Amino acid sequence: TGPMISECLGNLLRITLSAEYFEDKYLSFSVIDQSGIAWELDEAMASQCGYTVTYSNWRNIEFRASALSCHSHLEKDMFTVTIQIKASHTPDMKNTATHLKSASCRYGPWSPRELVCESNYMEVSVRREVPQTVKDFIQDEPDDWTLAFPEAKAGEASVWQIVFHQPEEKKALLVSDAWSAGYGLNTTDTRVLLRIPYTAVQIQLVEAQGITFSAVRSSTFYKQRWMILMVDTAVACPVDGVDYTNKTIIWTVPKYIQPLSAGATSFKDVLVEAGVDLHKLSAKEMASRKYVLSNDLNAITMKIPIGAEGGYYKTSVSSGQHGTKYTINLFLEHQWEDNKWGLTKHTIIKEIETPFEQVKLAIINNSNLSARLMNVTVGTFLPDVELVNLTIDGATVAVPEAVQHGYLTYEIRYANGSKAYVIKVPSDAPSIKKEYMRADMRAHTLNVTLAFIIHPTSETFTVPVITVSTVKDAVLPSARGFCDGRNLRLIITRGNVDQNWLPFISDWHLTPEAAQKYNYSLRDNGTHLAISVPFLSSHVNYEDFHTSGIKASLHLTLKDGITLANRRNFSISCRFSRSELIQCLPNGTVVITTVKLVGIADLDTSLLVLRDRQCKPSLVTEKTATFKFNVNTCGTSRKFNSTTMIYENDVLYFRPGNDTPVYQLKFVCSYAIKQTVDIRYESKKNPPPSIKPGFGSLALSLKLFKEKSYSDPYQESEYPVVKYLRESLYFEVELLQPKDARLELNLDDCWATNSRSQDSLPQWPILINGCENSEDSYRTVFHEVNYSIRVKFPQHLKRFEVRMFTFVQGTTLLQE
């Protein structure tokens, strides 16, 4: 127990560091020699001196040392290794905690030759004695003695060297040169050792039975008393030999390969054992795990089902995709006898990792929208995965900060060690998108990207999470419609689904700019959309004429702002008085407007005529035509009765080449006959007209309008009106009575006061003798008045524009 646990595993010592203690810490490894000096390990030193640092089973860190490692303390059949570990929370290794661990292991008896294939080095050790002379071998390598003899003769007892055999040459290195080249060389009282990193220059790739080995063929020389001794220090370790078939790992290791069997002529298997994590397994244990160990004449084979006990899955990433690899740390011990070495023990440690296999993650929607909560489970993951951040609406936030955005995340751990992550977020969070579906249904969409890190490799991957839940919480817009004297009005109350819906009349998008162009009124305060369209306008439909009036309708559609799909339809229909279409002026002028009915789709309003087909409309729109003429023209007929003079005419529409009208609208103007007299008259030159002052009763109105179009006056309920300084005020003065076309309204003086009393002081003149005030910084602007449906007598109106101002005395505002 504790942060470090040691195990003796044959000629290897293993110290396992607990992930619970050392997780998320930066580590530094050192080995303590017999003098108490700490030697910090790096990759090169570890492979040269017989140390291995690796990860086992997700996060545990494993340190292994050879019995003949550089700093081992050897005493008879006991070897002792002491390591020092420094742990820090920062990469600069400040504020470190130091841990010492010393462990001793017994190992023996040693075989005459022992070979170890570790993950980062190859090691061979042989007995330090004159081996049984093999005549053929000595004769094959006579030059080795020639290369070694001068140095061995001249040196002390500790001086020795190594000769590497390569196809093209032989190379001799003194111990100092070999050490500088990364080789590990050592002698004990009984052993000679050579350790070779897999990156060494002298390594050759040798093939045996189709399987590649890293091999070094070498002879090592040393002096012992008066003798010069040479030993064969060849070593070979398999590089590949792993296949994957039918969810099974097949590991094949050939026996008696040439570099290890040179000089020997007879072989005999003594022992073949295998296991996992350096623990040997009995035949019964292997069978329970469905392992198969085969020892054939030329090779040893292990078959391991992928996913079997003893290995473990770890998370991996390929092309950004999440998946797993199955890893198992196998080892094989093969002992054989030959007529050169006697007994050879060959230990091979093989970490096998299967190819990447993509894993499909489950995203389970557990949302409870009656509780207004989106709830999603994402998994399952292996224990080496950690959720580190979320991307919400394009912003990436760490898991602790996600709470500020309404996102609560936590782990669920399962009995088999795997886990899942749960994300909870209120359904009314800004990042939850709501989309109208149908009827009273809305889709609530959670769209978040989860970012994960894999320990200890620090690989990362992301998982997009998009879940949609349908809820009966849609509030559709509603509308009420009504008509006033000359307008059709719709007031739409917004719901919770139409924030991006757009108003359309037919296929015409009703924007504020478009509404202003046609003198429509369009107001949107976020909760209500108010639309007002004049009775006579191009977007009103006219359905029929009746004695009760003209039926006019306005159809409005709310469309999706992205797809333009129809979402909601509203309409208002009203009957307007027929008098809205005709004006019989006292001077005998008739102004009549006719409209195009929806039932006559092909009617061209520009081709409408009166009885006299030469009388054509003076103003034409898509749906209306306006005629202006005198009652004594255009084929107008006249008839009398005792009190009334009646004028009649027809608006007609003829299709080309047809003299029968397909459209006929009869209209009548009636004038009351007040007195009938017989008169005699003679023609004489009329005197020039003269204007004489007179007295009478006039009815006037003064109105303030919202815009320059003078289409929408402020109502009594909207006063007082708030305006900014220098903002325009649009005034209209109208002569209401009498309705006499011979009269013209002229303004003389107009002034503003600081109170409701017209006689109060101070005062400021806006008009003087019908003209603008020349002393005003922003002079009054007059606007022309033209004939329209609303304005029958333009000469009865005056319109002018004034800039907003306030009364001051010195620098002080005067207010009442």
Phi, psi and omega in degrees: 000175182097184184289339181225136180234132181251149178220141174262120186231078181069234181270020177233144171251132177242132174240120182256129179264129183290131178295327181299328182269318188262001182299142177063026177239151174271133188240147173230127181256136172224153176247135183263126178274184185291343178270359181087008180275136180266125178252112182287135184272138163233181185299319183294315181293323181298315181287335179279330187253358174093036178237149178223132175239124182211173176257143176231139175048068177073280192239349179291139180258135185240129176246126177238142179228137175287149177300333181254029178295164189303325189248014177291143173260113186258132177212107185055240183261024182238135171234143184234134178233136178238126179240154176237129180239128174252131182237135180217155177274354182234150183293341178282000176058037173271156180054050183278152170254130184256133180234134176249141177217121177242135182219143180239143180224144173267140176211130178165167353285156178281142173282156178307323177225131177231130181243134178233128174252096177271174183289337183236001178201163171246144184222136174227133174227140181230160179297143179269080178199166180288116182288168174301123183294131176247106189303312183299320182296316181297318180294328181290333186238053183295332184289337181302318179294321180298318181290324188270333192300313184302315181292318182296321182292321184278337187274175175280184183294335183274351183276127177210168183212173184230142178243123179264133179260117177234157185305324187266341183193171171243138184233126179258135179231131170293162184301322182294320179290320178297320179296318179295332180279000176101001179277148175255122180233141183200155172228146170241188179297335186234351188229152169242133188233141171229129179236133188231120173294153179293348180266004185296149183293326188279359181291136174245148175265118184243138181253133177224120180055037178080007181243136186270137176240145165273124186224148173227125177255120186209159173237135181245135184242142176207158178263136174226107186058237184266005184256148168257120186248145177234134175233151177277119181242046175286149178210147178211140180224139181290138178266318181235221182098011181251129175234160180233115182221129176051051177061029181229138173270129178240114181248120183244130178234112177296152179257154173054056180283155192304312183301332182266350185243010180299132179089351180256146182239347179225143184225149178211124176294135176253317185202137171230116179228154180215166180186193183230137179055039178068009174261125179287143180247137175286168178299323180293317179295320178296318181296323180294332178265001181065029171280152174230122177247120182242131176243097181266184184298319187246350186208157173248133183232135172242136175240125184234121174297134178295126182097001183290161177302143181107330174256183179207153175272144172227151184284145179217165180229134175223121181053039178080357182265143179277137179198194181222161169228142177266130183238136175218136181260094180271156167216152183229133175240119181240121177245132177217161177247141172221173185275008175255307187261341193083245183263130173242134177245120183243113180251123181241122175257123187228111173270117183252132180233122182287161178298159180300137175228120183294141180242126179277126180271146177265132174244109186254124181269109179252024188299140176241088188281348171292333175264009178059044185224126171271131186220117184230136174249131182239127179173192358264159180240157171282164183296346182275008181254139178225133174283126184246326178204168179232144173252114185240119181052041176084352180255130180265126182229146176290160184305314180297327182281343183296336180299327179295339177263006179092005184261117176255127180234144174203163183268149166242122180257135181257166186297330182275007178095344178284173183207166175224166178241139178249133176241124177238136180209137178299142183291343178265011175296146182302331183280349177277114183276134178248134181225132179291134181254294182193158177045241181254026185256139172234146175263125174261120185246123172263121181229101182221145177251125181262134179248132184238156174237146180254129177260140004261007188284343182066017171293152180232155173206162181237153177230111175285131180243113178232113178233143182237129177237135181262129186229143176274075180223017182283131173247110184278153176294147177236166185214152168230144183231153177200168179233139170254198188307317188226011186224151169257131186234140173232131174241114184258125175270122183293150173254208179251014182238353192249025181300329182248017177275145186244142179279133178228141167249112194058237178254021183258119181284120183272092176264164176303322180292318179294321179297318180295324180299323183260011181061031172271164176246128180223118180228137180222113179256015179096326178252335181223144175242116182250129182231133177228127183233129179299149180306314179263093178209162188288347182254011176261139177262137180250119191262321178196163171255143180208161178300334180279351178139190181256126179273117180240146181222150177237125181247124182239137178238133171265124183246152176298131184292345181255307184270345184061022174286144179293129181249322185204137180243138176226150177209156176223132178235138179216158172256130179250149180299142178297338180295344178294342185262350187224141173231122176254099185281149183301334182276011177089004177274136177244131174242117182232135177245127177249152186239156179269123180280148183296339182282350180243080189293328186268011181288128177259110186298336181287346181261006175290145181220169172264188180305317172277110188293352175283344180272108184245163184294145178271341180218128185231134167236182182299328186240357182224158172219133183245128177249142175225119185202170178265149184297344181267010183231179171062025176078021180288132178263158183224141174213159186237155160224192189295335185236350191221143171250123189244130177247135181229147174204173181229142168265127189233154175225123180246135171283150182305133178079009182230127182267002177262120183292141175264355179216132180213125178235115180271139176226156185223137169243129181244133177240130180287136176263110183277326184204140177240124181225155172266130182228155171246144182215157174224154184272127172216166182291125180286139174292158179298146180296147177227150180251125180242141177297146178210176182234148178183178182260121179245138175251119184240155173226145175238120182236149174252126183254160185276333185220167181294342180287346180055040179254342188225096179281157173290135177273162181303326183289346183267355177276152358287147180268130181260128179225155176271158177304139179068008172281142187286141172244130185251111182255149175223127175249128184232136172276112183275319181219141000277158178273070185244118183295344181279349181270149174226135182273127174234137179266136180260283180241144176217132182218161178246144177238171181269003180215184182282345180278128182289344182260000184286162177244153359285167178228153175224121182287131176262319174234138177231117182054040177079005182239162179292156179284117184290342180272358183280134179296324178239098189289152178296139181246125177272144178242138182292144178249124181245160178295139176205181179301322181279327185257103180276326182234091181304332182288351179269003182233147170228134180235137178211159185241132181234141175276141181297136177216177176219158179273136178228154172234108190071243176246016184255134176290137174260122179228149175255000000 
